[in-house]
Amino acid sequence: MKLPALALSLSLLALGQTAHAAPDFAQVKDILTKNACLACHAVDKKVIGPGYNEVAAKHKGQADAAAVLTKHIKEGSSGVYGPIPMPPNVGISDADIKVVVDWLVAGAPQ
C-alpha cells in the first residue's frame, strides 16, 4: 500500500518541478528597470546584449538553465552571446534574480 502512495507523491513532485508559471511581466520589468538591465537588453531585440527572448530560447529545455542564468547575472559572463562581456550585477538581490530567472526559464513572456 505504501508503494503506490510513494509513486503518486513522486509523480506530483515531478510535475511541480516542471510546471512553472511565469512571474508577472510588470514585476519583472520593474526589477529590470531598477537594476539598469534595460540599458543593455530589451525583451524582443538585441541592444548591446541579447534580447531576453533570445536568452530564453537559448536555454529552453536545459535542466541547468536556472543555475546558469543565475550565475551569469551574479558573476557576469563572456563569449556567450558574442565578444561583448556582461559585467557582474552585484546590486541585484537574490530574490530579484530568482524572479527574473523564473521569467526567462518560462520563455520571457510579456
C-alpha positions as CSV (number, residue, x, y, z in Angstrom):
1,M,0.0,0.0,0.0
2,K,2.9,2.4,0.7
3,L,4.5,1.9,-2.8
4,P,1.5,3.3,-4.7
5,A,1.4,6.3,-2.4
6,L,5.1,6.9,-2.9
7,A,4.8,6.6,-6.6
8,L,1.9,9.1,-6.7
9,S,3.9,11.5,-4.5
10,L,6.9,11.4,-6.7
11,S,4.8,11.9,-9.8
12,L,3.2,15.0,-8.3
13,L,6.6,16.3,-7.2
14,A,8.0,15.9,-10.7
15,L,5.0,17.8,-12.1
16,G,5.6,20.6,-9.7
17,Q,9.2,20.8,-10.7
18,T,8.4,21.2,-14.4
19,A,5.3,23.4,-14.3
20,H,6.5,27.0,-13.6
21,A,4.2,29.9,-14.0
22,A,6.0,32.9,-15.3
23,P,6.2,35.8,-12.9
24,D,4.1,38.8,-13.8
25,F,5.9,40.9,-16.5
26,A,5.2,44.1,-14.7
27,Q,7.1,42.8,-11.7
28,V,10.0,41.6,-13.9
29,K,10.1,44.9,-15.8
30,D,10.3,46.8,-12.5
31,I,13.3,44.7,-11.5
32,L,15.0,45.1,-14.9
33,T,14.5,48.9,-14.7
34,K,15.7,49.4,-11.2
35,N,18.8,47.3,-11.8
36,A,19.6,49.1,-15.2
37,C,19.3,45.8,-17.1
38,L,17.4,47.5,-19.8
39,A,20.4,49.7,-20.6
40,C,21.9,46.7,-22.4
41,H,19.0,44.4,-23.0
42,A,15.5,44.6,-24.4
43,V,12.8,41.9,-24.3
44,D,12.5,41.3,-28.0
45,K,15.7,42.6,-29.7
46,K,19.4,42.9,-29.3
47,V,20.6,46.1,-27.8
48,I,24.2,45.8,-26.5
49,G,23.4,42.3,-25.1
50,P,20.9,39.8,-26.5
51,G,17.2,40.2,-26.2
52,Y,15.7,38.4,-23.3
53,N,13.7,36.3,-25.8
54,E,17.0,35.1,-27.3
55,V,18.3,34.2,-23.9
56,A,15.2,32.3,-23.1
57,A,15.3,30.4,-26.4
58,K,19.0,29.5,-25.9
59,H,18.3,28.0,-22.5
60,K,14.9,26.4,-23.3
61,G,14.7,22.8,-22.0
62,Q,18.1,22.8,-20.3
63,A,17.9,21.3,-16.9
64,D,20.6,23.6,-15.5
65,A,19.2,26.8,-17.1
66,A,18.2,28.5,-13.8
67,A,21.6,27.8,-12.3
68,V,23.5,29.0,-15.4
69,L,21.4,32.2,-15.8
70,T,21.7,33.0,-12.1
71,K,25.5,32.7,-12.3
72,H,25.7,34.9,-15.4
73,I,23.6,37.6,-13.7
74,K,25.6,37.5,-10.5
75,E,29.1,36.9,-11.9
76,G,28.8,38.2,-15.4
77,S,29.8,36.3,-18.5
78,S,32.0,36.5,-21.6
79,G,31.7,35.0,-25.0
80,V,28.2,33.5,-24.5
81,Y,26.5,35.9,-27.0
82,G,29.4,37.4,-28.7
83,P,32.5,39.4,-27.9
84,I,31.0,42.0,-25.5
85,P,31.2,40.7,-21.9
86,M,28.3,41.1,-19.5
87,P,29.6,42.6,-16.3
88,P,28.5,41.2,-12.9
89,N,25.4,42.7,-11.5
90,V,26.3,42.8,-7.8
91,G,23.4,45.2,-6.9
92,I,20.5,42.9,-7.7
93,S,19.1,40.8,-4.8
94,D,18.9,37.1,-4.9
95,A,15.1,37.3,-4.6
96,D,15.0,39.6,-7.7
97,I,17.4,37.3,-9.6
98,K,15.1,34.4,-8.9
99,V,12.1,36.3,-10.3
100,V,14.0,37.3,-13.5
101,V,15.4,33.8,-14.0
102,D,12.0,32.2,-13.5
103,W,10.6,34.5,-16.1
104,L,13.4,33.6,-18.5
105,V,13.0,29.9,-18.0
106,A,9.3,30.4,-18.7
107,G,10.2,31.9,-22.1
108,A,10.3,35.6,-21.3
109,P,6.6,36.2,-21.9
110,Q,5.3,39.7,-22.0
